[in-house]
Amino acid sequence: MDIDLRIDKYDFHYEFRKNPSAFNWGFHPERMIIRNEGLRTRNGELYERYLKAVFPERCKDEMNDFWRILEGLKQVTGQEAKIIFDQHGLNIVKSDICWEEEDAIFVPGRVPDEEIEYLIEDEELILNRIYADWVTSRHTLWLDTSDLALERTSGLSSLTPSIS
C-alpha cells in the first residue's frame, strides 16, 4: 500500500492528525508507518526527516536503533519464518503496523505458553501481538531478527527477545 494511503487509512481510524497530543512516542501511528516504510525501503533519510520535524529530541537515539534493526531485517517466506520460530522456540510476534498487512514488520519472541493468550492483541492497527503461527502461511513476510542476532553474538544459547 502507498504510504500516503496508509497514513490516511490509519488517520481515519485513530484521528492522530486532529488529536496529535493523544498519542505518545510508543503508540504513534504516523511514526510507526513512516518507520516501517523507511525500514522496508532502506530509506533512513525518510524516517530521519520525519523525526527531526516531529520528535527532534528522539532523533539521534532512534536513528541508531533504526540502523541496528535494518541490519537484522529480512524478508523471508512463511516456511523460512516457521523454521526460525521452531528452531528458537518462538511463539509470538509483534507487528509494527496492522499484522494483516503484507508490509508489516514482525519482531519474534517467546513467552510462557500459559501467558500467551493474555498477550494476544490483534484488534489495533499498530503494535499487534499475535501467535507466530498466524504468519507462517504467508508467501513472504518481513522479520526483524536484530534482537536474535544480538543474543547470538553475545554467546547466549537461549534466544528470548523481549516482546513488550
The 8 nearest C-alpha neighbors of each residue, nearest first, counted from 0:
[[1, 2, 5, 4, 102, 3, 100, 101],
 [0, 2, 4, 3, 5, 6, 36, 7],
 [1, 3, 5, 4, 6, 0, 36, 32],
 [4, 2, 6, 5, 1, 7, 0, 8],
 [5, 3, 7, 1, 6, 2, 8, 0],
 [4, 6, 8, 2, 7, 3, 9, 1],
 [5, 7, 3, 9, 4, 8, 10, 2],
 [6, 8, 10, 4, 5, 9, 11, 3],
 [9, 7, 5, 11, 10, 6, 4, 12],
 [8, 10, 12, 6, 11, 7, 13, 5],
 [9, 11, 14, 7, 13, 12, 8, 15],
 [12, 10, 8, 9, 14, 13, 7, 15],
 [11, 13, 9, 10, 14, 8, 124, 15],
 [12, 14, 10, 15, 11, 9, 28, 16],
 [15, 13, 10, 17, 16, 11, 12, 18],
 [14, 16, 19, 18, 13, 17, 10, 22],
 [17, 15, 14, 18, 19, 10, 13, 29],
 [18, 16, 15, 14, 19, 10, 20, 13],
 [17, 19, 15, 16, 20, 21, 14, 22],
 [20, 18, 15, 21, 16, 22, 17, 14],
 [19, 21, 22, 18, 23, 15, 17, 16],
 [22, 20, 19, 18, 23, 15, 27, 14],
 [23, 21, 27, 20, 19, 26, 24, 15],
 [22, 24, 26, 25, 27, 21, 20, 19],
 [25, 23, 26, 27, 22, 30, 54, 57],
 [24, 26, 23, 27, 22, 31, 30, 28],
 [27, 25, 23, 24, 22, 28, 125, 126],
 [26, 28, 22, 30, 24, 29, 23, 25],
 [29, 27, 31, 30, 32, 26, 125, 9],
 [30, 28, 32, 31, 27, 33, 6, 15],
 [31, 29, 33, 32, 27, 28, 34, 49],
 [30, 32, 34, 28, 29, 33, 35, 95],
 [33, 31, 35, 29, 34, 30, 28, 36],
 [32, 34, 36, 30, 35, 31, 46, 37],
 [33, 35, 37, 31, 32, 36, 46, 30],
 [36, 34, 32, 38, 33, 37, 31, 39],
 [37, 35, 33, 39, 34, 38, 40, 32],
 [38, 36, 42, 34, 40, 35, 43, 41],
 [37, 39, 41, 35, 36, 40, 69, 34],
 [38, 40, 36, 41, 37, 35, 42, 102],
 [41, 39, 42, 37, 38, 36, 35, 43],
 [42, 40, 38, 37, 39, 43, 69, 36],
 [43, 41, 37, 40, 44, 45, 38, 46],
 [42, 44, 46, 45, 37, 47, 41, 38],
 [43, 45, 47, 42, 46, 48, 37, 49],
 [46, 44, 43, 48, 47, 42, 37, 49],
 [45, 47, 49, 43, 48, 44, 34, 37],
 [46, 48, 44, 50, 49, 45, 43, 51],
 [49, 47, 51, 45, 46, 50, 44, 52],
 [48, 50, 46, 52, 47, 51, 53, 45],
 [49, 51, 54, 47, 53, 52, 58, 48],
 [52, 50, 55, 48, 49, 54, 53, 58],
 [51, 53, 49, 50, 54, 55, 48, 47],
 [52, 54, 50, 51, 49, 55, 48, 56],
 [53, 55, 50, 57, 56, 51, 52, 58],
 [56, 54, 51, 58, 57, 50, 53, 52],
 [55, 57, 54, 58, 59, 51, 50, 60],
 [58, 56, 55, 54, 60, 59, 61, 50],
 [57, 59, 55, 61, 50, 60, 56, 62],
 [58, 60, 62, 61, 57, 63, 56, 55],
 [61, 59, 63, 62, 58, 57, 64, 65],
 [60, 62, 64, 58, 63, 59, 57, 65],
 [61, 63, 65, 64, 59, 60, 58, 66],
 [64, 62, 60, 61, 66, 65, 67, 59],
 [63, 65, 61, 67, 62, 66, 68, 60],
 [64, 66, 62, 68, 63, 67, 61, 69],
 [67, 65, 69, 63, 68, 64, 62, 70],
 [68, 66, 64, 70, 69, 65, 63, 145],
 [67, 69, 65, 145, 71, 70, 66, 72],
 [68, 70, 66, 72, 71, 67, 65, 38],
 [71, 69, 68, 67, 72, 66, 145, 73],
 [70, 72, 145, 144, 68, 69, 143, 73],
 [73, 71, 143, 69, 142, 70, 144, 68],
 [74, 72, 142, 141, 75, 71, 143, 144],
 [73, 75, 141, 140, 142, 139, 72, 76],
 [76, 74, 139, 140, 79, 73, 80, 141],
 [77, 75, 139, 79, 78, 138, 140, 80],
 [76, 78, 135, 137, 80, 136, 79, 139],
 [77, 79, 81, 76, 80, 135, 82, 136],
 [80, 78, 76, 82, 81, 77, 75, 83],
 [79, 81, 77, 83, 78, 82, 84, 135],
 [80, 82, 84, 78, 79, 83, 135, 85],
 [81, 83, 79, 85, 80, 84, 86, 78],
 [84, 82, 80, 86, 81, 85, 87, 79],
 [83, 85, 89, 81, 82, 87, 86, 88],
 [84, 86, 88, 82, 87, 83, 81, 89],
 [87, 85, 83, 84, 88, 82, 89, 81],
 [86, 88, 84, 85, 89, 158, 83, 157],
 [87, 89, 85, 84, 86, 90, 109, 158],
 [90, 88, 109, 84, 108, 87, 91, 107],
 [89, 91, 131, 109, 130, 88, 108, 84],
 [92, 90, 131, 130, 108, 129, 109, 107],
 [93, 91, 107, 131, 106, 129, 128, 105],
 [92, 94, 128, 106, 105, 127, 126, 107],
 [95, 93, 105, 126, 127, 104, 98, 96],
 [94, 96, 126, 125, 104, 103, 31, 93],
 [97, 95, 125, 103, 94, 124, 98, 126],
 [98, 96, 124, 125, 99, 100, 103, 94],
 [97, 99, 94, 100, 103, 96, 127, 121],
 [100, 98, 97, 101, 103, 96, 102, 134],
 [101, 99, 102, 98, 103, 97, 96, 0],
 [100, 102, 103, 99, 140, 98, 139, 141],
 [103, 101, 100, 104, 141, 140, 35, 39],
 [104, 102, 96, 100, 101, 98, 94, 95],
 [103, 105, 141, 94, 142, 95, 102, 143],
 [106, 104, 94, 142, 93, 92, 143, 141],
 [105, 107, 143, 93, 92, 142, 94, 108],
 [108, 106, 92, 91, 105, 89, 93, 109],
 [109, 107, 160, 89, 91, 162, 92, 159],
 [108, 110, 89, 90, 159, 91, 88, 111],
 [109, 111, 115, 112, 114, 108, 90, 91],
 [112, 110, 114, 113, 115, 109, 90, 116],
 [113, 111, 115, 114, 110, 116, 90, 109],
 [112, 114, 111, 115, 116, 110, 117, 118],
 [115, 113, 111, 112, 117, 116, 110, 118],
 [114, 116, 118, 112, 117, 113, 110, 111],
 [115, 117, 118, 119, 114, 113, 112, 130],
 [118, 116, 115, 114, 119, 120, 113, 128],
 [119, 117, 115, 116, 120, 128, 114, 129],
 [118, 120, 128, 129, 116, 117, 121, 115],
 [121, 119, 128, 127, 122, 118, 129, 123],
 [120, 122, 127, 123, 128, 129, 119, 98],
 [121, 123, 120, 124, 127, 97, 125, 119],
 [124, 122, 125, 121, 127, 97, 126, 120],
 [123, 125, 97, 96, 122, 126, 9, 127],
 [126, 124, 96, 97, 123, 95, 127, 28],
 [125, 127, 95, 94, 96, 93, 128, 124],
 [128, 126, 121, 120, 94, 93, 125, 129],
 [129, 127, 93, 120, 119, 92, 121, 118],
 [130, 128, 119, 92, 91, 131, 121, 127],
 [129, 131, 91, 132, 133, 90, 92, 128],
 [130, 132, 91, 90, 92, 133, 134, 129],
 [131, 133, 135, 130, 134, 81, 90, 136],
 [132, 134, 131, 130, 135, 129, 136, 137],
 [135, 133, 132, 136, 137, 131, 77, 140],
 [134, 136, 77, 132, 137, 81, 133, 78],
 [137, 135, 77, 134, 138, 133, 78, 132],
 [138, 136, 77, 139, 135, 134, 140, 76],
 [137, 139, 76, 77, 136, 140, 135, 78],
 [140, 138, 76, 137, 75, 77, 74, 141],
 [141, 139, 74, 75, 76, 142, 101, 77],
 [140, 142, 74, 104, 73, 105, 75, 103],
 [141, 143, 105, 73, 104, 72, 144, 74],
 [144, 142, 72, 106, 145, 71, 105, 73],
 [143, 145, 71, 147, 146, 142, 72, 148],
 [144, 146, 71, 148, 68, 147, 143, 149],
 [147, 145, 149, 148, 144, 160, 150, 143],
 [146, 148, 144, 150, 145, 149, 151, 158],
 [147, 149, 151, 145, 146, 150, 144, 152],
 [150, 148, 146, 152, 147, 151, 153, 145],
 [149, 151, 153, 147, 148, 152, 155, 146],
 [150, 152, 148, 149, 153, 154, 155, 147],
 [153, 151, 154, 149, 150, 148, 155, 147],
 [152, 154, 150, 151, 155, 149, 148, 156],
 [155, 153, 152, 151, 156, 150, 149, 157],
 [156, 154, 157, 150, 153, 151, 158, 152],
 [155, 157, 154, 158, 151, 150, 153, 159],
 [158, 156, 155, 159, 87, 150, 151, 154],
 [159, 157, 160, 87, 147, 150, 156, 155],
 [158, 160, 109, 157, 108, 161, 89, 147],
 [161, 159, 108, 146, 158, 162, 147, 109],
 [160, 162, 163, 108, 159, 109, 146, 107],
 [161, 163, 108, 160, 93, 107, 92, 109],
 [162, 161, 93, 128, 118, 160, 108, 126]]
